[in-house]
Amino acid sequence: MACEEDKIPIAPLATITLVGLHVCLVVAFGVGALLGMVEREEEAQRAQGLNSPYAASMTEQKANVQSGAEGGMSIDRAIDRIIRKQDTE
């Protein structure tokens, strides 16, 4: 039979367990907060990217294609040209 000296002390074990649980929760919430902060920064950068020269150029090119200006053509005309080219081959 186990004597009194062989028993595991419950108070220190419970303390160590609670401190470990607390540390795990703090680390988990900290990582979650950092990831959320990074996601918000990336979203802000994406929103600013809409005002970039690339986006303005794309908008201008789409307008040119739709109006047929600067050598652009409508989608229907391009499809007709491709079909005629395939028929002649």
Beta strands, then each sheet from edge to edge (+ up, - down):
end
